[in-house]
Every structure is written in C-alpha cells, then in structure tokens.
C-alpha cells in the first residue's frame, strides 16, 4: 500500500465525582439500585428546571489550570436537541457556543498535544437491553460530564494511548474523576482520517465509547488499515460513527454522523465565575508532572514512577507510607513489589487492603531503615503481619538481632571463602560477580540476620585486596 498520513483527534468524556448531579440535587451514584437516585428533572417531568452544580464548575476550573487552558469568565450553557430513548427531555444541556475552557495542551513522554476545548455537560440515562427489551436506568441521567476535545495532533495509536494516560493521571490526581474506563466513568471517542497529503484531507470517521487503552490501540490500528484498504480500492470512506466490537476485533458501523441544531439554553442565565478563579488556582494540588520530578529526584526508579502515576489508588497508599517513613525509594519498592504482588496473588484491588495493612508496612520499613531487621526478616514479617494483622513491631521482638558487627561478619566471610572451592574459583576468574554469591552464603549461614549493606561492603573490600 502507498504511504498515508494519519490524523487523530480524541474526545474524552470524564464523569465528575461530585456528590450530586449536574443540574439537580439527586445523588451522583449510578451504581446504586436502578432508578433510585432521581428527581423530577432527571426524568424530564413538565415544569422541572435545572440548577447549576457549582462544585462541577470548580472542578472544571481546576482542570483548566492543569491543562494550561484559557478560562471563559462567563459560564453559558446550550441545548443539543436530538431524539433518543436514553434522553427523556429530547435535548442535552451542554456548552457548544461558549465552552468553559479553550486552547490548552498536555505533555506526554514523547510530545506536546494541543487541546481545542473542553465543556461541561450532562450524561444520558443508561440503556439496558434484555431479550430485545430496552430498560432505562435514570441514575445516570444528569451525571456531570466534562468532554475534553484534543486538537488533531495525534498521529499513531501509541501517541493516542500516551495522551489518554496523561489525561487520566491529571483527572485522578485532581480527584475529579476516578478514571475507570472499565466502569465507563472515563470514555474515549476517537476520530481518524487518512490521506496522502502531509495535512490530512481525508474523511473523518468516529469510533465511539472505547473503554480501555488496549481497545483504543486496537481500534485505531484496525481503522487505519480499513480506511487504507478502501482508498487503495478507490472506494469511499464514509463520514460515519462506528463502534469497536471486541469479539471480532473490528470496528462496525453504527450510524451516519449527525449535525445538531444547537441553541442557547433558556433556563440557565449566564453566570460570572471570575471571583472563583484565583481561590481555586491557589488551592491547586500537585500535578503528576511535578510529582514525577520529585520522585525522580528521590531516586525512585522510572518504572516504579510510571506505575505510581498510572494508578492514583496505588499512589495514595505509597504517598502515605512514604511520608511516614521519609524513604520514598524503599517505600516504592515495598509497595510495588511486595504489596502489589500480594494483592495480585489474592486477586483483590489496592482499595481492598485495610488500614492495618498500611500501618504494618510502615512499621516494617521503619524497622528496616533503623537496621533492626534484615531484608529477609522484613519479608517474613510482611507475610506474617499480612495474614494475622499483628503489629510487625510485636512480631520483631521474637527475631534474632541483625548482625552488623564487622569483625563477626568478616570471620563468617573468610570461613566461607576458605571452605568453598567454587567461591575461590569465582573470585579468581570473575571477582566482581562473586559478591552476590558470597552475600547469599552469608545470609544462609546467619539465617538471614546479616546486615546486607555491611556484608556487601566487607566483601568488596576483600576483593579489592
């Protein structure tokens, strides 16, 4: 096939985790029993009117600052009329003519990607199809949404996923959306066009409601291939909306693209938000970019940083332990290797661990940094305290003390070298590789009680001689 230029734009729908909905005081929680979090406006009863949830607006202002955007000081809303069974009013309240934020950008690991605008709107009811019967759950009707529209500056599936990960991190670290694509609280619509020109003039195709990074990547790759094949065979790429079918790993047509007759929302007068801006700006929390830099300066490994930033729930546990121990490097290792390994084995989530588990891990890391236990003892304590929920400080009272006396350790090391032909041979041939083997033998000889740092230092001294 000939070379084609690919242009991608992404629209992200993020559900805002306020206590109440966008235009009513109904509880914002559509995971509750169906049709319990509703009032007159949510089901469009005549005479019911919208009241703007200003907490959503404050969250939008925070996001605008995080995404380096210009904020419209006058908040205005519009109507998007369309007929669908999940939209009881026959229109959605959104912001078409005056989005709250425009002209921003986000920086991924590889590039800067522009953001055209984002706007506030309300979600629709949730349609549940059972035996060809459509049932509606109005708990989701009116849930606040922010739709973030990127500029068409993404040119591959890889760049698209990197962009989504960065936006998710910002949303979650601002604590305005949980970012759980699998639950639908963050959804991505991907617009793709291809052409042989440097600046794409091809027909745009939209893929709706992608709910995982993996699906985003696969859907983009498939759609690029599909459009190329059509063009190579002199066939038209239709201006349409498609969806990703996971069962067959293909995009399939949903409907032709619609054009909407937007009009100003008559039931919400313009609101001046100028007096809210500075206060929100002053209270902005640390953003992922700043946190990454701080972790890097604390010698936390890049792989660990990626894991912590990718999941705010994991970061919160890490942050609490790190602050208590004042040792981010050691904490990152214990949280990511030991704790995440344990919860993966138990098939639970990080949110499921108890406060006691966190406190116990703090105690273990402090015992380690105070040189009261060895690494092997720490791992044994972790296993026992995780099972029994007993304090590691109490369990440690029954352990043998750490051997840190250099004379004792030197004698042990010398005995191991003198009585082990394999070690002698290793020292003669590859002395730099012998250290790990000797450390292991020292640990075995001392039942894991030898101080590993001092042991390593003493062996290195012996080798230099």
MARKOL-699838 format. One record per residue (C-alpha): x, y, z. Coordinates in pm, whole numbers, padded with zeros to 5 digits, always signed. Each point is the difference from the previous one (the first is absolute). Layout:
BEGIN
XYZ...
END
This chain:
BEGIN
+00000+00000+00000+00103+00360-00059+00113+00216+00291-00281+00185+00175-00004+00275+00258-00214-00077+00305-00167+00271+00207-00177-00078+00327-00208+00213+00234-00142-00127+00328-00304+00098+00203+00013-00114+00363-00317-00016+00209+00087+00014+00371-00272-00048+00260+00053+00246+00285-00019-00154+00346-00201+00268+00178-00255-00108+00261-00294+00118-00209-00086+00018-00368+00064+00283-00245-00335+00179+00014-00183-00160+00295+00063-00097+00361-00042-00371-00080+00279-00225+00128+00277-00051-00256+00043-00378+00019-00137-00212-00280+00133-00324+00152-00280+00006+00258-00326-00187-00047-00151+00100-00334-00215+00313-00015+00050+00100+00363+00217+00311-00048-00248+00207-00199-00233+00297+00029-00247+00184-00222+00263+00160-00224+00196-00324-00055-00306-00154-00166-00109+00326-00170-00332+00056+00178-00172+00320-00123+00087+00310+00199+00328-00130+00142+00297+00235-00044+00381-00042+00007+00215+00142+00282+00375+00016-00076+00223-00204+00232+00282+00248+00068+00223-00275+00143+00021-00140-00352+00095+00345-00126+00278+00024+00263+00134-00337-00111-00005+00118-00360+00199+00311+00096+00263-00220+00172+00025-00216-00311+00036+00307-00220+00299+00115+00203+00152-00349-00012-00038-00010-00380+00144+00350-00053-00327+00131-00140-00171+00336-00035-00312+00028+00215-00318+00177-00110-00104+00218+00295-00366-00014-00106-00156-00345+00033-00265-00071-00263-00189-00314-00097-00169-00119-00319-00246-00263-00116+00091-00288-00226-00336-00130-00131-00026-00361-00111-00246-00284+00040+00115-00314+00176-00160-00224+00259+00275+00069+00258-00061+00378-00014-00340+00072+00158-00001+00379-00061+00072-00039-00371+00311+00214+00044+00327+00000+00193+00129+00305+00186+00359+00063-00108+00232+00285-00101+00032+00041-00375+00037+00373-00065+00197+00089+00313+00202-00292+00146+00138+00079+00344+00363-00066-00106+00187+00035-00330+00345-00021-00157+00211-00212+00235+00250-00283-00021+00133-00305+00177+00351-00145-00015+00045-00375-00031+00332-00181+00018+00058+00057-00369-00176+00322-00109-00223+00295+00076-00361-00047-00115-00239+00293-00032-00347+00007+00153-00264+00188-00197-00250+00042+00281-00195-00174+00270-00357+00054+00107-00240-00101+00275-00308-00207-00078-00236-00262+00142-00003-00374-00061-00294-00198-00136-00193-00281+00164+00155-00345-00020-00168-00236-00246-00016-00366+00102-00109-00237-00275-00145-00334+00116-00173-00240-00239-00041+00277-00259-00170+00221+00260+00162+00334+00081-00004+00092+00370+00122+00338+00127+00188+00078+00319-00037+00372+00072+00263-00006+00274+00247+00104-00270-00229+00265-00148+00149+00338+00084+00333-00128+00131+00254+00282-00060+00243-00045-00288+00297+00192-00130+00077-00064-00367+00364+00069-00090+00062+00053-00372+00357-00032-00123+00139+00177-00302+00066-00234-00296+00367-00033+00095+00017-00374+00069+00149-00217-00274+00009-00358+00129-00169-00244+00237+00300+00027+00232-00030+00379+00026-00374-00034+00061+00049-00235+00294+00276+00218+00147-00234+00301-00021-00284-00187+00170+00228-00120+00280+00118+00355+00067-00355+00139+00008-00111-00284+00228+00287+00073+00240-00092+00369+00017-00371-00076+00057+00071-00248+00277+00269+00201+00177-00237+00298+00002-00252-00244+00152-00277+00110-00234-00048-00332-00183+00102-00354+00092+00117-00065-00357-00138-00356-00008-00051-00070-00367-00133-00349+00077-00290+00157+00197-00072+00266-00261+00094+00293+00223+00259+00095-00262-00074-00073-00365+00182+00084-00321-00137+00080-00345+00274-00016-00263-00021+00187-00332+00227-00130-00276+00068+00121-00353+00272-00099-00246+00133+00159-00316+00308+00005-00217+00051+00372+00060+00215+00126+00287-00304+00167+00155-00289-00242-00007-00298+00074-00216-00152-00346+00028-00348-00076+00129-00028-00012+00377-00138-00312+00169-00095-00007+00367+00035-00307+00224-00226+00036+00304+00033-00093+00367+00332-00183+00017+00040-00132+00354+00362-00112+00035+00342+00110-00120+00039-00337-00169-00324+00047-00193+00103+00351-00102+00324-00131-00146-00162-00293-00180-00291+00206-00134+00231+00266-00143+00229-00255-00165-00297-00180-00152-00169+00319-00122+00317+00129-00164+00037-00330-00183-00370-00002-00100+00010+00353-00141+00324-00067-00188-00152-00306-00162-00308+00197-00108+00210+00276-00155+00233-00245-00174-00308-00153-00162-00138+00341-00101-00288-00031+00248-00146+00279+00209+00070+00040+00372-00337+00097+00146-00046+00284+00248-00145-00221+00271+00003-00117+00360+00132-00348+00069+00045-00214+00310+00265-00253+00103-00113-00362+00017+00234-00186+00236-00128-00342-00104+00110+00036-00362+00269+00268+00054-00152+00232-00259-00175+00334-00017-00359-00026-00121-00232+00271-00131-00250+00152+00244-00151+00296-00183+00078+00288-00231+00136+00310+00169-00268+00240+00115-00002+00378-00005-00176+00163+00295-00191+00327+00018+00144+00142+00319-00171+00292+00171+00064+00194+00323-00149-00159+00314-00284+00236+00103-00041-00133+00354+00357+00079+00115+00108+00363+00000+00373+00080-00054+00207-00026+00321+00308+00212+00070+00265-00228+00153+00286+00252+00017-00004+00014+00380+00061-00377+00027+00312-00024-00214+00282+00127+00223-00114-00192+00307-00006-00326-00197+00337+00075-00158+00158+00050+00343-00135-00334+00125+00119-00210-00295+00156-00330+00113+00325-00136-00140-00043-00127-00354+00148-00324-00139+00281+00183-00181+00123+00159+00325-00038-00324+00194+00197-00191-00264+00286+00251+00031+00002-00027+00380+00004-00380-00011+00279+00006-00257+00204+00230+00226-00062-00246+00285+00161-00279-00209-00323-00192-00053+00043-00211-00314-00172+00115-00319-00197-00325-00028-00133+00044+00352-00090+00364-00070-00204-00108-00304-00194-00251+00212-00068+00254+00275-00119+00271-00239-00213-00242-00202-00216-00092+00301-00095+00267+00251-00122-00263+00249+00347-00155+00009+00161+00343+00025-00214+00095+00302+00119-00309+00189+00360+00067-00102-00024+00367+00096-00134-00076+00348+00272-00255+00070+00273+00216-00153-00090+00298+00216-00002-00217+00314+00336-00163-00077+00171+00292-00175+00143-00252-00245-00171+00014-00343+00255-00228-00168-00043-00289+00244-00374+00061+00025-00047-00018-00378+00171-00339-00009-00207-00142+00285-00331+00133-00130+00051-00104-00362+00188-00327+00042-00125-00141+00330-00343+00156+00060-00123-00002-00362+00140-00350-00040-00200-00113+00303-00330+00155-00107+00042-00137-00353+00051-00346+00146-00312+00045+00215-00195+00135-00301-00105+00319+00176+00042+00371-00073+00219+00254+00175-00320+00165+00131-00082-00326+00184+00300+00001+00232-00062+00106+00358+00138+00297+00188+00181-00253+00219+00186-00137-00304+00127+00351-00076+00102+00063+00362+00179-00335+00015+00198+00075-00315+00104+00334+00149+00130-00185+00308+00196-00248-00213+00170+00272-00206+00089+00193+00317+00148-00315+00157+00207-00047-00315+00125+00358-00015+00086-00012+00371+00206-00314-00071-00200-00205+00251-00088-00275-00251+00154-00140-00316-00169-00003-00342-00080-00371+00037-00149+00059+00341-00201+00290-00139-00151-00222-00268-00085-00265+00259-00160+00266+00219-00198+00130-00296-00142-00345-00072-00091-00063+00364-00144+00346+00072-00203-00003-00322-00161-00330+00104-00050+00064+00370-00025+00384-00002+00241-00008+00294+00234+00294+00051+00346-00064-00154+00150+00179+00302-00147-00272+00221+00103-00282-00233+00355+00139-00024+00054-00051+00374+00032-00374-00068+00262+00041-00274+00375-00036+00033+00175+00337-00015+00164+00118-00322+00373-00077-00014+00177+00324-00083+00329-00058+00186+00272+00020-00266+00233-00240+00181-00265-00270+00027-00103+00043-00365+00362+00004-00120+00064-00334+00176-00310-00151-00160+00105+00126-00347+00355-00131+00040-00126-00344+00110-00230-00017-00303+00283+00089-00241+00247-00239+00167-00237-00298+00001-00168+00040-00340+00197-00092-00313-00267+00140-00232+00024+00338+00168+00381-00005-00028-00027-00079-00371-00256+00276-00054+00218+00252+00181+00296-00094-00218-00189+00016-00330-00278+00261+00043+00039+00169+00339-00263+00268-00074-00261-00273-00043+00096-00178+00318-00150+00260+00234-00362-00107-00045+00082-00365+00048+00197+00064+00319-00275+00226+00138-00249-00282-00054+00222-00244+00186+00045+00246+00287-00376+00040+00025-00043-00376+00003+00265-00037+00272-00162+00270+00218-00365-00099-00070-00052+00331-00176+00122+00207+00295+00311+00153-00161-00020+00369-00087+00006-00008-00384+00157+00345-00043+00290-00071+00234+00041-00349-00144+00023+00137-00354+00248+00265+00109+00227-00252+00177+00000-00242-00295+00081+00286-00241+00297+00096+00222+00129-00358+00002-00023-00024-00379+00190+00327-00048+00290-00143+00199
END
